[in-house]
């Protein structure tokens, strides 16, 4: 996977509404890891990154959406007391 360009980074930060974290190395490393995971997920589904054109824009949008989902659920924990065994 290619390194994230400054332009791509700015677009990802804008999509996630995280521009204020652009100077925070820890947040940027986390977002880059999320981006790599999203690209790996798409690759595993048989979706290769296009080189240019409208398909690249759609690919970037899909990656952005997955990264935002990862960001929104980064502290999500499994519910422990809400799961019961099905006795049927």
N, C-alpha and C positions, 0 to 999 in steps of 0.2 A: 504494500500500500504506500502510496506516495505521501510525502509530507504535506501538511496543509499550508497552502499559500496564504499570504496576508489578505488577499481579496476574499478567499474562501472562508478564512477565519472571521473576517468582518461580517460576511453574510450569515454565517452560523450564529455569531453573537447577536446580530440584529434579529434573526428569526426567533431565537430563544429569549430575546429581551434581556440580555446579560452584558450589554456594552460596558457597564461599570466595572466588570471583572476583567477587562482586557489586559490590565497591568498586573493581575494576580497570577503568578506562575503556577500555584497549586490548582486553581480553578481551570486554567488553560490546559494543564496536563490532564486533568480529569475529563474535560470536554474532548480533548484529542483522543483519549482512550475510548470514550463513548463513540466518537466518530469512527475510529478504527473497528470497534465492535459492530457498529451499524453496517459498515462496508463489508465486513466479514459475514454478517448475517445475510445481506443481499447476495453476496458471492455464493454462499452456501445454498441459496435458493435458485441459483443459476442465472442471476442478474449481474452481468458484467458492467463495469463503469464505462459509459460511452466516452468517446474522445471529444466530441463537440456537438453542437446543434440542440434542437429542442429536447432530445432524449437526455442530454446531460443535465438540462434544467430540471427535468422530472426526476432524474436520479438524485440530484442534489436536494430536491425538495423531500424525497423519501428519506434520505440520510438525515436531513434536518429534523424531520418529524420523529424519527427513531431516537435521535440524540435528545430531543426535548422530552420524550417519554422517559428515557433513562434518567435525565436530570430531575424530572418531577418525582420519580419514584426511587431516588437514590437512597433514601432513608426508610423505605418501606420494609416493614417486618411482617412475618407471617403471624396471623392471629393464632394465639395458643389456646385460649379458653373457649373459642367459638366453634370449634370443630368437634363433632361427636361421631361416634362409630354408628354406621348404619346397621341396625339389628334385624332388618328384614331378610 
